[in-house]
């Protein structure tokens, strides 16, 4: 599985462009709040992560590692940023008891562990394969909304390629058929971690909120959320709009 240099730049540019567009359109206003700085007495709504990149200049950037095999640049990788998130998850019984109005129904989370040497960042693919096995009849192609964590542009492109590759499914996942052929155009339509940044410990909830928000706006029914983590780990779940 290989992601060409130019394809990575294209995907990185897409993430930045869609992130900026979603922010300017107020897509995040329903689940964002401001922070008051007690020292400056100013209200903060952004940490300055969003950047408007020139696609032509992106191809001229040096890789972050000076190696003939390195293709990741500062424009195609996510950056750590400030952020926090909170999400109330309750059982159906608790929602009824406390008069809560749920926005989505979550499936159990499917976790996966891959070889940190061979499959370091393929946790998204492995966890989605496990999610599919846990839900008979689930077809990834039928998801109305897909939200994936973006470690690097090349990582996301590799995940999508691995998901639809029969050989990878047979040799690495011991499956008879490929996992799923997800349409890249349906992934992270409000931008992703490359454009928005990666607040450690908060990105998972941000992905869930994007999935639910998109399902509501696009009148979809089923959403998929998945991501990889260091050490070859991955997690995936589905969310159904109520």
C-alpha positions as CSV (number, residue, x, y, z in Angstrom):
1,X,0.0,0.0,0.0
2,X,1.5,3.3,-1.1
3,X,0.4,6.9,-1.1
4,X,2.0,9.1,-3.7
5,X,3.5,12.5,-2.7
6,X,1.1,14.5,-4.8
7,X,-1.9,12.6,-3.5
8,X,-0.9,13.4,0.0
9,X,-0.6,17.1,-0.8
10,X,-4.1,16.9,-2.4
11,X,-5.6,15.3,0.7
12,X,-3.8,17.6,3.1
13,X,-5.1,20.6,1.1
14,X,-8.6,19.2,1.2
15,X,-8.5,18.9,5.0
16,X,-7.4,22.5,5.4
17,X,-9.9,23.8,2.8
18,X,-12.9,22.0,4.3
19,X,-11.9,22.9,7.9
20,X,-11.8,26.6,7.0
21,X,-15.0,26.4,5.0
22,X,-16.9,24.6,7.8
23,X,-15.7,27.1,10.4
24,X,-16.7,30.1,8.2
25,X,-20.1,28.5,7.7
26,X,-20.7,28.1,11.4
27,X,-20.8,24.3,11.3
28,X,-19.1,24.1,14.7
29,X,-21.1,26.7,16.6
30,X,-23.6,24.1,18.0
31,X,-20.8,22.3,20.0
32,X,-18.2,25.0,20.6
33,X,-17.9,27.4,23.5
34,X,-15.6,30.3,24.1
35,X,-13.0,30.5,26.8
36,X,-12.4,33.7,28.9
37,X,-8.7,34.4,29.6
38,X,-8.5,35.8,33.1
39,X,-5.2,37.4,32.5
40,X,-6.0,39.4,29.3
41,X,-9.8,39.6,29.9
42,X,-10.2,38.5,26.3
43,X,-12.6,35.8,24.9
44,X,-10.9,33.1,22.9
45,X,-12.7,31.2,20.2
46,X,-9.7,29.9,18.3
47,X,-6.2,28.8,19.1
48,X,-4.9,29.8,15.6
49,X,-4.7,26.3,14.3
50,X,-6.7,26.9,11.1
51,X,-4.4,28.0,8.2
52,X,-5.2,28.8,4.6
53,X,-2.6,26.9,2.5
54,X,-1.7,27.6,-1.1
55,X,-1.8,24.2,-2.9
56,X,1.0,25.2,-5.2
57,X,3.3,26.1,-2.4
58,X,2.5,22.9,-0.5
59,X,4.4,20.8,-3.1
60,X,7.6,22.8,-2.4
61,X,7.7,22.1,1.3
62,X,10.5,19.9,2.7
63,X,9.5,16.6,4.4
64,X,9.7,16.9,8.2
65,X,12.4,14.2,8.1
66,X,15.3,14.6,5.7
67,X,15.1,11.2,4.2
68,X,14.6,9.8,0.7
69,X,11.6,7.8,2.1
70,X,9.9,10.6,4.0
71,X,6.9,12.3,2.3
72,X,5.2,14.0,5.3
73,X,5.3,17.8,5.5
74,X,3.9,20.3,8.0
75,X,0.9,20.8,5.6
76,X,0.0,17.1,5.5
77,X,0.4,16.2,9.2
78,X,-1.8,17.2,12.1
79,X,-0.5,19.5,14.8
80,X,-1.1,19.3,18.5
81,X,-3.3,22.1,19.7
82,X,-5.3,23.3,22.7
83,X,-8.7,21.9,23.3
84,X,-11.0,20.0,25.6
85,X,-14.2,18.1,25.0
86,X,-17.1,16.7,27.0
87,X,-19.9,14.4,25.9
88,X,-22.8,12.9,27.9
89,X,-23.3,9.2,27.1
90,X,-26.2,7.5,28.8
91,X,-28.2,4.3,28.7
92,X,-31.7,4.5,27.3
93,X,-33.1,4.0,30.8
94,X,-31.0,6.9,32.2
95,X,-32.1,9.2,29.3
96,X,-35.7,8.5,30.0
97,X,-35.2,9.0,33.8
98,X,-33.5,12.3,33.4
99,X,-35.6,13.6,30.5
100,X,-32.6,13.7,28.1
101,X,-33.0,14.1,24.4
102,X,-30.4,11.8,22.7
103,X,-28.9,12.9,19.4
104,X,-27.5,9.5,18.4
105,X,-27.3,5.8,19.3
106,X,-23.8,4.4,19.8
107,X,-22.7,0.9,19.0
108,X,-20.1,-0.9,21.3
109,X,-16.6,0.3,20.4
110,X,-14.4,-2.2,18.5
111,X,-10.8,-2.0,19.5
112,X,-7.9,-3.5,17.6
113,X,-4.2,-4.0,18.1
114,X,-1.8,-4.2,15.2
115,X,1.9,-4.9,14.9
116,X,3.7,-1.7,15.9
117,X,6.5,-2.6,13.5
118,X,4.5,-3.7,10.5
119,X,1.1,-2.0,10.8
120,X,1.8,0.9,13.1
121,X,-0.9,3.3,11.9
122,X,-3.4,0.8,10.4
123,X,-5.4,0.6,13.5
124,X,-8.3,2.4,11.7
125,X,-8.5,-0.4,9.2
126,X,-8.2,-3.2,11.7
127,X,-10.8,-1.8,14.1
128,X,-13.3,-1.2,11.2
129,X,-12.8,-4.8,10.2
130,X,-13.6,-5.9,13.7
131,X,-16.6,-3.5,13.9
132,X,-17.9,-5.1,10.7
133,X,-17.6,-8.6,12.1
134,X,-19.4,-7.5,15.3
135,X,-22.4,-6.2,13.4
136,X,-23.7,-8.8,10.9
137,X,-25.0,-7.1,7.8
138,X,-23.0,-3.9,8.3
139,X,-21.6,-2.6,5.0
140,X,-19.1,0.3,5.3
141,X,-20.1,1.6,1.9
142,X,-23.7,2.2,3.1
143,X,-22.6,4.6,5.8
144,X,-24.1,8.1,5.2
145,X,-21.3,9.8,7.1
146,X,-17.7,8.7,7.8
147,X,-15.4,10.5,10.2
148,X,-11.8,9.3,10.4
149,X,-8.9,10.5,12.5
150,X,-6.2,12.1,10.3
151,X,-2.7,11.4,11.6
152,X,-1.1,12.2,8.3
153,X,-2.5,12.5,4.8
154,X,-0.6,9.4,3.7
155,X,-2.0,7.5,6.7
156,X,-5.6,8.2,5.7
157,X,-5.0,7.4,2.1
158,X,-3.3,4.1,3.2
159,X,-6.3,3.2,5.4
160,X,-8.8,3.8,2.6
161,X,-6.6,1.7,0.2
162,X,-6.2,-1.1,2.8
163,X,-10.0,-1.2,3.4
164,X,-10.7,-2.0,-0.2
165,X,-7.8,-4.3,-0.9
166,X,-8.7,-8.0,-1.1
167,X,-5.0,-9.0,-0.7
168,X,-4.6,-7.0,2.5
169,X,-7.8,-8.5,3.9
170,X,-6.6,-12.1,3.2
171,X,-3.0,-11.8,4.2
172,X,-3.2,-9.4,7.2
173,X,-6.8,-9.8,8.5
174,X,-7.5,-13.4,7.5
175,X,-10.7,-12.3,5.8
176,X,-12.3,-13.8,2.6
177,X,-13.1,-10.4,1.1
178,X,-12.1,-6.8,1.4
179,X,-13.4,-4.8,4.4
180,X,-15.2,-2.0,2.6
181,X,-14.9,0.5,-0.3
182,X,-15.5,3.9,1.4
183,X,-16.0,6.8,-0.9
184,X,-13.2,9.3,0.0
185,X,-15.5,12.2,-0.8
186,X,-17.7,11.1,2.1
187,X,-14.9,11.3,4.6
188,X,-14.5,14.3,6.9
189,X,-16.6,16.7,4.9
190,X,-16.2,19.3,7.7
191,X,-12.4,19.0,7.6
192,X,-10.3,16.8,9.8
193,X,-7.4,16.7,12.2
194,X,-4.9,17.9,9.7
195,X,-6.8,21.2,9.3
196,X,-8.3,21.5,12.7
197,X,-5.5,20.2,14.9
198,X,-5.3,17.4,17.4
199,X,-6.1,18.3,21.0
200,X,-5.0,15.1,22.8
201,X,-7.8,13.5,24.7
202,X,-10.5,15.5,22.9
203,X,-10.2,14.4,19.2
204,X,-12.4,11.3,19.7
205,X,-15.3,13.4,21.0
206,X,-14.7,15.9,18.2
207,X,-15.0,13.1,15.6
208,X,-18.3,11.9,17.2
209,X,-19.7,15.4,17.3
210,X,-18.8,15.9,13.6
211,X,-20.5,12.6,12.7
212,X,-23.7,13.5,14.6
213,X,-23.7,17.0,13.3
214,X,-23.3,15.9,9.7
215,X,-26.0,13.2,10.1
216,X,-28.4,15.8,11.3
217,X,-27.5,18.3,8.6
218,X,-27.4,15.8,5.7
219,X,-30.5,13.8,7.0
220,X,-28.4,10.6,7.1
221,X,-29.0,7.6,9.3
222,X,-25.7,5.8,9.8
223,X,-22.3,7.2,10.7
224,X,-18.9,5.5,11.1
225,X,-16.2,6.9,13.4
226,X,-12.7,5.4,13.6
227,X,-9.1,6.3,14.3
228,X,-5.6,4.9,14.9
229,X,-3.3,5.6,17.8
230,X,0.3,5.1,18.7
231,X,1.6,1.5,19.2
232,X,-0.6,0.0,16.5
233,X,-3.9,0.6,18.3
234,X,-7.2,1.5,16.7
235,X,-10.9,2.0,17.7
236,X,-14.1,2.2,15.7
237,X,-17.8,2.5,16.3
238,X,-21.0,3.3,14.5
239,X,-23.6,6.0,15.4
240,X,-27.2,6.0,14.3
241,X,-29.2,9.2,14.2
242,X,-32.4,9.1,16.2
